[in-house]
Amino acid sequence: MGVPRLAAVEFPLGYLFGPPGDRKTQRQVLDEALTLFEEANSPGTVKHLPLDWPEPEGIVALEPPSPAPIVDYLLKHPLQIKHFFKRRVPKLN
């Protein structure tokens, strides 16, 4: 099972709508995503939004200092991902 529709934006982790306070970029991301959701005519539609990160490289760390607990769990138990898609989250030990 995949996603119904996906508006992909290549922005740093945690900044999916753009830099804080950059209303123009944030509005552009929102408008592009809403347009996709209106126009997508089939499940699994993916559109890579034509947006570039507006700040110079190095302003925002692109990777977190350590992976999120769920990433660590799925790296150790990759076959468990099917449970997440079915919204049955296994107990983490």
Secondary structure as UniProt FT lines:
FT   STRAND          5..8
FT   TURN            13..14
FT   TURN            16..17
FT   TURN            20..21
FT   HELIX           23..39
FT   TURN            43..44
FT   STRAND          45..48
FT   TURN            57..58
FT   HELIX           69..76
FT   HELIX           78..80
FT   HELIX           81..85
FT   TURN            86..87
//
